[in-house]
């Protein structure tokens, strides 16, 4: 009898042990849980010719920027699947290999085509999902809607599946359908609590509806069950630090930074590490709290090692935060030059918003608040193009509000704060509004 994955798709392996290990690895990968890499390694050991296990292992290597080994494994998976894989598996391997190789537009096109024929291929469907997925990093202004549409299109294929529910719920939440999205995520979490992705999505829903205390309690209750090596461990604590900053508790936010986010202790993948670190330190400083210079210096040095060259815009913008905060003008200008060349060559879909953010953040760090406002004002509706989540991109809007206040444009600052407070309660926004009305 042919072996299948949990979604009923046939696996081209004759080894029952390999099939069991692969199914376990897929579930752990989809839950952002520890042990996925080891499970795929067991599948490969049981059946060295099992292409899907090789390409899944390659994907995990890419999370940690182990590019050479990831590409080697992807090439091996292509060779193996060509010899003994089904048409579905060939398409699966090719789609993931394109993502591993950084060919993001091609990977997205291949994903959408693959799903038309194989909608229950969850690993492939996971590629465009989330804040760091192919849609988010496509440069599209409507990538949140695109995720909602994709999830809706294939909802009947997944039913009450815990992985699908959290993805659909998070897509809805990011697309401003927060109540419906949160209900879906909570259902997913109830079906599988050993699911860091569901907790993460739920924290985003709580961010959007202003449930700061509830989010803090969730992390306190749940995080002891999650290994520090988990891919989202640091990021989940980052959410808790954002909650602390809602109440102006800089001490607690810095404590979380020192415990799990700073370069010396973090176990997060490089992209998570630099974006969480830069954004938290920047928020602290922008909100008027002191940040020791050594924290910025250590974090920037680590970030430069991880991202020495221009890459995806979301990473580049956070590298700009490091360069601006440490007044590393040479690093900022060098990266900015590369970005502008990519735009002129038509190779940066996110477009002019990226260099505008570089200039705005540099101006803010230098105390040129009017300059920051000038650079950001025409780009506020384009920020979504850099990817990431709404909670992450709020850093830019917060910087804009602070720049407005510091440059004396209080009516405009009040208007933005008023609109945000009508959307979600926020202790910090309430405090800022009170300051403006004093």
N, C-alpha and C positions, 0 to 999 in steps of 0.2 A: 504494500500500500504506500502511495506517495505521501511524503511528509508535507505538512502545511504550516504557515505561520498563524498567529492568533486571529488574523483577519480572513482566514480561509484561502490564502494564496499558496499555490504549490511551490515547494522548494526543491531545487535540483541538487539534492544530496541523498545518498543512500544510507547515511549514518543517522540513526535515531539520536545518538548522543549529540551530534552536531546540530540537529534540528532543535532539540530541547535547549541547548545553550544559546542558539541564535534567538529563539523566541524569548528567552529570559533577557538577553542583551537588548532586544528591541524594546521591551517594556521598560527596562531600566533607562535606556536612552530617552524614550518618550516622556519619562517621569523626571528627567534630569537627576537621576539617582546614581550613587556610586556603584561600581561593579560592572557597568556596561562593557567597558574595554576588556575586562578580564573574561566576561562571558563570551565575547566575540573571539578572544584568543583561544578559549576552550573549544569553540566551534571550529576554528581553523586547525587546531591540533587534532581534533577528531576526524576532520575531512579537509586536508590541505587544498583540495580543488574546489571548495565551496566559495564561489565568487562573492555572494552576497555578504558573507561574513567578512571578507577582506575589505569590501568597499565601506561597510559599516564601521569597521575599525579605522579606516582612512578618515572617515568623517570626524571621528573623535580626535584624531591627530590634528585636524585642522583647527579645532576649537582652541588648542594649545599652541598654535602657530608652529607646529612641527611639519613645515611644508614639504621638505624633501622626502621624508618617510611617507607622508600622506600621498604625495604624487606617485611614489614608487608602488605603494599598495594599490592605488587606483589603476595604474598601468597593468599590474598583475591581475587585478579583478577583470579588466577588459579582456585580457588574454584568456583567462579561465572561462569566462561566461561565453566567449565566442566558441569555445570547444564543447561545452556541455550545458549551457544555460538555455532556458526557454526564451521566447521573444519578449515576454514580460520582464524577465530578469536582465536581458540585454539592455532594454530601455531603462530599467531601474539603475543598472550600473553606469550606463552612459550619462544619465542625468546627474547622479551623485558625483561622478568623476568630473564633470564640467564645473560643479560647485567647488569641489576640492581644488581644482586648478585655478580658481578665481575668475572663471569665465561666466560672470554673473548674468548678463543678459541672455546668453545662450542657455544657461542652466534654467533660468525662469521660463523661457520658451519651451524647453524640453520638458520641464515639469508640467506645464499646463497641457501639453499634448499627451503626455503619459497618463495623466489623470483622466482624460477623456475615455481612455480604454481601460484603465485600472484604478478606479476611484478609491478602492479600499487599500491602496498601497500607502500605508500611513507614513513610512519614513520619507517617501517622496513628497507626500502632501505636507510634511512638516517643514520642508525647505522654504516655502514662501511665508510661513507663519511667524508671528512674534516680532519683537522689536528689532531683532538682528537678522531677520529673514530676507529672502530674495525680494519680496515686495518692498519692505522697509528700506532696503539699500538700493532700490532701483532708480531713485531720483524722482519718482512719481509724486505729485502733489496729493493724489487721492489713494495712496496705498492703504490707508485704513479701510476705506470703502471696498477696495479690491479684495482685502482679506475677508470682509463680511460677505461679499458676493460669492467668493470661492467656497467658504464654509456652507453658505446657504444652498449652493448648487448641489453639494454632495451630502447634505444632512441626512437624507433618507438612506444612505448607504451605511451610516454609522449608528444611528439610533441613540441608545443610552450609553455609548462608549465613553469611558472616563477621559481618554485622551482627546477625542473629538470635542467633548463638551467644554473642556477648559479652553481649547483653542477658539471655538466659536464664541464662547462667552467673553474671552479677552478681546477678540476682534470687535465685538459689539461695544464693549466698554470703551475701547480706544476711539470708536466712531460715535461716541456720545449717547449710546443707548445703554446707560450705566445700569439701571435697575434690572432690565432683562438680562444683560450680560452677567451681572453679579449672581443672579439666581442660577444661571447655567454653571458658572464656576463653582458655586457652593455645592451643586449637585455632583460635579466631577470630584470635588474634594471628599464628599461623603462616600463616594464609591471607592476611592483609593487615597488614603491620607499620606501614604509614603510616596508623595508626588510633589516634588519641589516646584514643578511648573505650575501646578494648580494653586499652591500657596502664593507663588509669585504673582500670578494673574489676579488672585483675590486681593492681594495687597494693592495692586493697581486699581481695582474697583473701589477699594476703601479710600485710596487717595482721591479718586474722582468724586466720591460722594461725601468726602470730609470726615470719614470715620477714623480719626487719628488715634483715639484711645483704643478702639476695637482692634485696629491694625497692630498696635503695640502689644496688646494682650495676646493676639494670635501668634506673633513671633515668639514671645516669651514662652508660650505653651508648647509650640511646635518645634522650635529650633533645636532643642536637646535631642530630638529623634534623628537629626540630619548631620551626617559626618562633615567635619570642617573641610574635607577634601571635595565635598559636593560642589558641582560647577556653579550653583547659585547661592551657596552659603553666605559668602561675603555680600552679595548683592541684596539678599534678603535682610541682612543686618543694616545695609545702606538705607533701605526703606525705613527701618526703625530710626536711624539717625535723622532722616528727613522729618519724621514725626517729632523728634526732640527739638528740631529747629523751629517747628511750628510754635512751640512754647518759648522759644528763645534760649533753650537749654544747650548752650554751646559746649559746656563741660561734658555732658553726656554724649553729644555728637562726636567730640574729639576722642572720648574714651572708646567709642565704637570704632573710630578710625584706627586708633592705636592697637586695638584688639584683633581686628580682622582685615583691615583695608590697606594699611601702609605696606610698602614693598617688602619690608623685612619679614612680614608674617603672612601675607596673603597667599592663599592657595588657588586663587581665581585664575581663569584663563586671561591672557594678556589684555584682550579687548575689554573685558569686564573690569579688570584691575585698573587700567588707566582711566577709563570713563568714570567709574565710581569714585576713585581717588580725586581726580581733578574736579569733578562736579561738586563733591562734598566740601573740599577745601575752598573752592570758589564761592559757594553759597555762604559758608561761614564768613568769609572776608567781605563779601558784598552786603551781607546783613549787618555788618558793623562789628563783628567779633574778631579778636586777635588770632592770627594763625602764625605759629612759630616759623621763621624763615627756613629752618632746617627741614621742616616737613615738606615745604614746597621744593626745596633743593633736592632732597632724597627722591621724592616722587618724580620730579622732572628727569633726573638722571636715569631712573628705572624706565620711564616712558620712552626716552630717547633710545635706549637699548632695544626696547620691544618694537618701536615704530620709528626707525631711523629715516624712513622715506615716506613720502605722501602715499596714502592708501585710500581707504574708503572715507568719504566726507565726515562721517560721524566720529571716526578716530581722529581725523585731521583737526576738527573743531576743538576736540578736547586737548590735542597737542597745542593748539593755539592758546588755550587757557593756561597751560603750564608756562609757555613762552612769555605770555603777557604778564602773568603774576610774578615771574622771576626776572622780568625785564630783559629777557634773552632776545633782543631785537634781531640779532643775526639769524637765530634759528627760525624765528617767525617769518622774516623776510625771505629766507631761503625756501621754506615750505610754501609760502604764499606765491613765490615766483613759479614754482612747479605747478601749483593749482591753476594759476592764470593761464599757463601754457596748455594745460589739459583742457581748459575751457575753450581757448582759441582753436584747439585742434578738434573740438567737438567730442572730447572723450570724458567729459564729466557731466552726466545727466542732471545732477543736482543743480548745476549752473551757478549764476552769480551770487547766490545767497552765501556760498561758502567763503569767498574772499571778503564779502561784506561783514560776515561774522568775525573773521580774523581782525579786520580793522576796528570793528566796534569794541571787541574785547580788549584790544590793545589800547584804544582810547580810554576805556573805562579804567584800566589798570594804571594809566598815566594821570588819572584825575581829569581827563578831558571829557566831562559828562555830556556837554553839548555835542561834541564830536561823536560820542557813542550813540546818542539819540539820532543824529543825522544819518549815520550808517545803518542803524537798525530800522528806522521808521518805514522805509519803502519795502523792507524785506520781511516784516512780521508774518505776512500770510504765506511766505515761501519757506519758513523754517522747517516745516514738515518734511521738506525734500531731503534733509540730511539723514532721516531715519531715526531709529530709536523710538522710545515711547513718549507719550505726552508728559508723563511725570519727569522724564529726563530732559525734555525740551523746555519745560517750565523754567529751568535755570535761565534761559535766554530772556524770556518775558520778565522774570524777576529782575534781571540785570537792567532791562529797559526801564522798569518802574523805578528802581533806585536811581538810575541816571536821570530820569525825569524829575524826581524829587530833589536831587542834589543840584540840578541845573535850574531849579526854580519854577519848572512847569507843573505846578501843583494841580491845576484843573484837569490836565490830561492824565496825570497819575491817578487822581480821584476817580475819573471816569473808568479807567481800566480796572481799578480795585473794586469799584461798585459792580461792574459787570461780572467780575470773578466771584464776588460774594453772593451774587444772585444765583450763580451756578453751583457753588459749593461753600459750606462754612469753612473758615480758615482762621485760627487764632492769630496767625502772623498778619494776614491781610486785614483783619479787624484792627489790630494794633497799628498798622501802617495808616489805615483810614482815619483812625482817631488822631494820630499825629498830624495828618494833613488838615483836619478840621479844628485843631486846637488854636 
